[in-house]
Amino acid sequence: MARYKLLEEDEMGYFITHTSGLYLEDAQEMLKRHQKYFPNKIWLIGEEDEEEYEEAKRERHYNDRAVDGWEDLFNY
């Protein structure tokens, strides 16, 4: 089943992804809501690439031996 994304026009005139991984009905509902609350912006629905969706869905692996704060050093 195809997935869709909601695109928003930025101040330079380019479209950036606002929300991705949506079904068509959800994307249409979100589009109507954003057009109502943000009438000065241009909103579009775009079809998402399967490759892009699979990459975002893939599980990420983190280094569990890394320390980035005191919470990682002390077990409270």
C-alpha positions in Angstrom: 0.0 0.0 0.0 1.3 3.4 -0.9 2.4 5.9 1.7 2.1 9.6 1.5 3.7 12.7 3.0 2.6 16.2 3.8 4.8 18.8 2.2 5.1 22.4 3.4 6.6 25.3 1.4 9.4 27.1 3.1 10.3 30.8 2.8 12.7 30.0 -0.1 9.9 28.4 -2.2 11.1 24.8 -1.7 8.9 22.1 -0.3 10.0 20.3 2.8 8.5 17.2 4.4 6.3 18.0 7.3 5.0 14.5 8.1 5.7 11.2 6.4 4.4 7.7 6.5 0.7 8.6 6.2 -2.1 6.8 4.6 -4.0 8.8 2.0 -7.0 9.5 4.2 -4.8 10.7 7.0 -2.8 12.9 4.7 -6.0 14.5 3.3 -7.3 15.1 6.8 -4.0 16.6 7.9 -3.9 18.8 4.7 -7.3 20.3 5.4 -6.5 21.0 9.0 -3.2 22.7 8.1 -4.7 24.7 5.3 -7.3 25.9 7.8 -4.9 26.9 10.6 -2.0 28.1 8.4 -3.7 29.7 5.4 -0.5 31.7 4.4 1.5 28.6 3.6 1.2 26.2 0.7 0.6 22.6 1.6 0.8 19.6 -0.7 0.4 15.8 -0.5 3.2 13.8 -2.1 3.7 10.1 -2.6 6.5 8.7 -0.6 9.2 6.6 -2.1 9.2 3.0 -0.9 12.9 3.1 -0.5 12.7 6.2 1.6 9.9 4.6 3.8 11.8 1.4 4.3 15.0 3.3 5.3 13.0 5.3 7.9 11.3 2.2 9.2 14.6 0.3 9.6 15.7 -0.2 13.2 18.6 1.9 14.3 21.6 0.5 16.2 23.2 2.5 18.9 26.5 2.0 20.7 25.6 0.8 24.2 29.1 1.4 25.5 29.1 5.1 24.8 28.8 7.7 27.6 27.2 11.0 27.0 26.2 12.1 30.5 26.4 11.2 34.2 23.3 9.0 33.9 25.3 6.6 31.9 28.0 6.3 34.5 25.8 5.9 37.6 23.0 3.4 38.0 20.3 5.2 40.0 
